[in-house]
Every structure is written in C-alpha cells, then in structure tokens.
Amino acid sequence: MSKYIEIIRIRFLMMLAYRTNYYTGIVIYTINIGAYYFLWKAIYGHQGSIQGVSVNQMTTYVAIAWMARAFYFNNLDREIAEEIVEGKVAIELIRPYNYLLTKVMQGLGEGIFRFFFFSIPGFILVALIFRLDVSFNLKTLGLFLIASVFSFTINTQLNLLTGLMAFFLQNNMGFIQAKRVIIDLFSGLTIPITFFPVWAQDVMKYLPFQGISYIPSMIFAEGMKGELILRGLLFQVIWISILCIPITLIWYKAKKHLVIQGG
C-alpha cells in the first residue's frame, strides 16, 4: 500500500511544479461562474425564485459545482488512451503494481492538489465577488467531503472505462470528448437536475451522472437534508460498486487483446 501512497505524493509534487497554471485556472473558473451568474440573473428577471430556488441560491450551486469539479476532474482517460496507442502500457503492465489502481492514485494525487490550490482559494475568491448563500456547518462540510470522494471515484471509473476503449478503437478521442460533454450536462454541473423535465429526471435516476456533481453540490448548498443525503450517498456507493464490474471485465478482455497484438 505504501507504494500507492508514494504515487499519490509524486503526482501531487508534479502538479505543484506547475501550480502557476492553476492560479490562471482560478481566474478562468471565476469568469466562468460570473458568466453563469449573469445568465441566470437574466433568466430570473424580476422573479424571486424558480421552482423554489432564488438567484443567489443558484449562484451558490453553480459556484460549488464548478469548484468541486476541480477536485474530481482528471485526464486519466486521455492518459490511458495515449499510453495504449503509443504502446507504453506494455511496459506499465510488467511493473510491480496494479496499472488501474496506479492510475486512480495518480488521479487522487492530482485531485488533492486541485482541492487545496484550486477549489478552496477559488471558492474564497468567488465568495468575495458574488453573493453566495453558504453556511459553514461542520456536519454539512463533512458530508460534502464524503460525497466529493465518492464523486471523484465515479468520475474516475468512467474515465477508466473510456480510456480502456482505446484497446479496441484506433482513436477514441472523440469518444472521450463526448463523454465529458455528457457528464457536464447530465451530472448537474451546468443545470441542476431539478430543472430538467420530469421524464428526464426519471431517466437520470438510473444513471450514475448525478453522483458526480449534483449530489455533492446539493449537500453543500443544503438543498439535501436528512434522509435525502443518506439516499444520495447510497446512490453513489451503489454506482461505485456497479461500475467495478464493467471495468474488471473490459480490463480482463483488454489484456488478452494486448497479448494477441503483441504475440
């Protein structure tokens, strides 16, 4: 286990070496949130609220969702695809560690860096510029952190699945881009799921995407309380368990496919 902790540390230090990029990213995310703020303000107009959500609550939700994205987002799918296409994965497979678990640890190291050097300072900056409805309740923060770890896990699992498709596709970059658009839309990052049509909300109950952004953001914004929080966390745990199955099957088939190619 110590070797995987070391992988987290190494990835963190690698990100630290290029931290200037993330200071720029904070500004970009702030501008992005500002654009959403004025967009939603225009949509609301003179209405005090839409479906029980005020414009300040919407701004808070968007700010939390985008800053949480900095933690769970990673490029593991692209990294895996490039290693497969370039043949580097063959070398990785003979190393004394689990390839997929190593990728998860690398993503976690990156996520930890983003959380401390991107999410926290970025959220503080946004809170100073825009009016946010936030109450720093320790219990809520704790539940939010748990949900964020689960959201990171689900997003990383989807990235693993997408990246591994490079074993069977000559070029899966279009697939990767499509996956990112789908996640940003259906995870509730750009629009809260409660704003979708009822039929779409019913469909998304059976998809893992809301476990990535919507559930953690709603917990932090206190849009979920009590039993709803427990249901949300259970939803995430169930999907983490479900996604382990296709990852295991595809990885097993992919390694056999690699042996055939190399043989």
Secondary structure, DSSP 8 states (H G I E B T S, - for coil): -HHHHHHHHHHHHHHHHTTHHHHHHHHHHHHHHHHHHHHHHHHHTT-SEETTEEHHHHHHHHHHHHHHHHHH---HHHHHHHHHHHTHHHHHHTSSS-HHHHHHHHHHHHHHHHIIIIIHHHHHHHHHHS-------HHHHHHHHHHHHHHHHHHHHHHHHHHHGGGTSS--HHHHHHHHHHHHHHTTSSS-GGGS-HHHHHHHTTSSGGGTTHHHHHHHTT-S-THHHHHHHHHHHHHHHHHHHHHHHHHHHHHHHHHHHH-
